[in-house]
Amino acid sequence: MLKSVLSCCLLLLGGVASVMAQPTPPIVVETQHTSLVLAVGPDQKLYHTYLGARLTNAADYAALPHQHEAYVPAGTDNLFEPAIRLTHTDGNPSLSLAFASVETIQVKGNVDSPANDNKETVIRLRDPQYPVDVVLHFAAYYQEDVIKTWTEIRHRERKPVVLTNYASAMLHFNAHQYWLTQFHGDWAKEAGQQESQLTSGVKVIDTKLGTRPHWYQTPAFFLGLDQAATETTGQVLAGTLAWTGNFRLAFEVDNLNALRVSAGINPYASEYTLPANQTFTTPEFIFTYSTQGKGQASRNLHRWARRFGVLDGTEPRLTLLNNWEATFFDFNEPKLDGLIADAGKLGVDLFLLDDGWFGNNPPRNDDRTSLGDWQPAKTKLPHGVGHLVQTADKNGVKFGIWIEPEMVNPQSDLYRQHPEWVLKLPNRPEHYYRNQLVLDLTNPKVQDFVFNVVDEQLRQNVAYVKWDCNRMITNGYSQYLKQNQSHLYIDYVRGLYKVLDRVRQKYPHVPMMLCSGGGARSDYGGLKYFTEFWPSDNTDAVERVFIQWGFSNFFPSNTLCSHVTNWNRQHTLKFRTDVAMMGKLGYDIEVEKMTPAELQFSQQAVKDYKRLSPVIWQGDQYRLRSPYEGNQAAVLYVEERQTKAVLFGYNLHTRTNETVLPVRLQGLDPARRYRVAEINLMPGTKSELPAHTQTYSGDYLMQVGITVSPLNAPALTSHVLELTAE
Ligand code: DGJ
């Protein structure tokens, strides 16, 4: 990181200067199309003066009124939601923050565009009376139009300071109306979306689950300003918190109809005692602002995620065959040898062995036992994992494995040996969820144990890991933390990240899937270490159209694992395949039970997917027709150079004679001509779409559109069209 102080810096010797020689110019955090502007007021406080489209004339930023203190401290004159609240060593429960300095640091930019290097703005605030510093960081990703912000808190008081609020970010808006789109769910129904107008008062979206930030509520939202944004219109902010634990998003509309948004770790049951000279660093809040609706906001986040947010986001992914739905716990070595051979036959890159392969006291034959005992079950795998790696090798595929290293069953050697490693309250009965308990990741010995579980697998040429987490924290109490129990939720996540840091130091590129009993973990805090995530155990293709749509608002398609399964056999294999191909394709199906035509179809689909995956993974995504608004869904991916595109169209519950208008495409080059070809056709069938084999201009495709649902097309049918520029 090349560090250069680019902006002004007011040096403060022994406290805050009472007289300023020169007014500080506005602090502008800029991307290609967006500006966030902060300014120092005559009272030395830092004000948030603007967040919106970049102004043409930079000099205009100085004219912006100083309405809202940027990062509001509690205890002095604040009347609304604070960003930060703490109690000093002497018991004083207030904080006041004055501007101290600002600097700008060059950070790693895009390789293809050194001129547009990204910049980080660092603003130091200081209490005039107490030696407490609050440092606000804003990293601006120029090309992607994304800003990442986080906060550091430190002090030099005699004894520890107690923090009770510690937002990552606080943003302010003045609009006529505010429209919030939030995402929520449960097991097998993740990422459902709801939109509502914010009314006066505080709307809070949060979680207290400890380990599973995407369950029930989701740390990601859209905020439409003045009116509800559509996919293509409206001013909208998209934001998400990068934290694999308790989060809180608060939206407060005040007496003047101004909106204050604060995002950060949920302070619930989490007072944090901060010793002198240590830094409390909040998680990152990532946001983008679009004047062209939610679709553009999502594309900004997708680009940012691929380049900066997700491990190896611009590198290829592995297609795979998983055995969870195909076998559940019921398998042995010969059966797995057969499945691995099937992966080779199908043409995918990897076989992924799921839950049930470990434990000897007893072996894991269901979900009641053995979590914690990560030795292969001798009854099931007499020759260990090494044998399976060899079988995979012989069949030209890689081998991956499922683990859930943060958990333990009471029926396990680990629990018997280390009851003190388990999170559980003294004087209360143990509380089980899926028959298991959470290990105490605040304890460095447990961190070592968890690291070793992963290390042991990766040392034997396992090429892929699915990391699961099937429960939340309840009855939370750590024997290790002793009197600091209110640190548990925060230190658990920090412990997890310490383990993942170690894993990534030793194995920087091994692909790993983040999973949590479906999609309960998919935040960007975790995805720094993972290449992809499992959005839902619900693999019913119709449900997946909705679930994948929901997650696609914030996550790129190469992170969204989508498997063809037999969850709902009433859906044709083609329909299921067409849905899975919208994301990162995998299979979890008994290949040996496929008919010859189905196998031929699937082998061709895998080949076509591999050929088109650069477009699906790295292209711009356009959500063209929402399943939430009608009986169809359509999603388009356009490669950056606009020479190739892939269009997915689904009829969901289409009614007889329902009028289905052509789908207007987006993101193409209007001047180019595109040849359209339907792919993913079952052997022996022909395309019924009039556009098949036709050539159209990009202009026509975007202004007039093409039909992806023939008249009277039956429900639960689908089409995949490949568009190639001539
Ligand atoms: C929950 C995951 O979401 C499933 O895919 C599977 O791995 C099971 N756990 C295994 O127990």
Boltz pocket constraint, residues with backbone or C-beta under 6 A from the ligand:
constraints:
  - pocket:
      binder: B
      contacts: [[A, 324], [A, 354], [A, 355], [A, 402], [A, 468], [A, 470], [A, 515], [A, 516], [A, 517], [A, 518], [A, 534], [A, 536], [A, 537]]
      max_distance: 6.0
